[in-house]
Amino acid sequence: MSEAPQDFSDLLNTSAEDAVRPPARPGGTYRTTFKSTADTISSKKRTKGLEFTFSDLEPLADVDQAAWDNYISSPAVKPEEDVMTDTFWITQKSLYRIREFCEACGVSPEGKTIIQMVGDALGERLLVTVQQTVGEKGTFSNITGYAKDA
């Protein structure tokens, strides 16, 4: 595979043979680090949200080792840059999800706002549960749960 493109023009000049679909991450539990947040807006309802990024994904015993080996050996996956994201929508009915996520990171809600909790959770290690979902456009990996890393 050729060197990683540096800008938009370089991306479009990538050999079409190098543009391969990355495989879906195998389902199971991963130890990970809460790396960063970014603002986002849903394309359908224009709801504001926070996209959380997770790095340093380490598969645990319930992840099929052969499927993991296949995943990381794909030319479309660079293990050192491999991340997952999950979006938390900011609505009155869903704020509890952000609070529960931060609590899974070991952050207490006592005396804090939601955004303070998120800031305190950055850099924390936690366990994420990943499930594969088959849709009309292929198989995708989604985060379906969080737990404190013991």
Secondary structure as the mmCIF struct_conf table of DSSP 4:
data_model
#
loop_
_struct_conf.conf_type_id
_struct_conf.id
_struct_conf.beg_label_comp_id
_struct_conf.beg_label_asym_id
_struct_conf.beg_label_seq_id
_struct_conf.end_label_comp_id
_struct_conf.end_label_asym_id
_struct_conf.end_label_seq_id
HELX_LH_PP_P HELX_LH_PP_P1 SER A 2 PRO A 5
BEND BEND1 ASP A 7 ASP A 7
HELX_RH_AL_P HELX_RH_AL_P1 PHE A 8 LEU A 12
TURN_TY1_P TURN_TY1_P1 ASN A 13 ASN A 13
BEND BEND2 THR A 14 THR A 14
HELX_RH_3T_P HELX_RH_3T_P1 ALA A 16 ASP A 18
HELX_LH_PP_P HELX_LH_PP_P2 ARG A 21 PRO A 26
BEND BEND3 GLY A 27 GLY A 27
STRN STRN1 GLY A 28 ILE A 41
TURN_TY1_P TURN_TY1_P2 SER A 43 LYS A 45
STRN STRN2 LYS A 48 PRO A 59
TURN_TY1_P TURN_TY1_P3 ALA A 61 ASP A 62
BEND BEND4 VAL A 63 VAL A 63
HELX_RH_AL_P HELX_RH_AL_P2 GLN A 65 ILE A 72
TURN_TY1_P TURN_TY1_P4 SER A 73 SER A 73
BEND BEND5 SER A 74 SER A 74
TURN_TY1_P TURN_TY1_P5 PRO A 75 ALA A 76
HELX_RH_3T_P HELX_RH_3T_P2 PRO A 79 GLU A 81
STRN STRN3 MET A 84 TRP A 89
BEND BEND6 THR A 91 THR A 91
TURN_TY1_P TURN_TY1_P6 GLN A 92 SER A 94
HELX_RH_AL_P HELX_RH_AL_P3 LEU A 95 ALA A 104
TURN_TY1_P TURN_TY1_P7 CYS A 105 GLY A 106
TURN_TY1_P TURN_TY1_P8 GLU A 110 GLY A 111
HELX_RH_AL_P HELX_RH_AL_P4 ILE A 114 ALA A 121
TURN_TY1_P TURN_TY1_P9 LEU A 122 GLY A 123
STRN STRN4 ARG A 125 GLY A 135
TURN_TY1_P TURN_TY1_P10 GLU A 136 LYS A 137
STRN STRN5 GLY A 138 LYS A 148
#
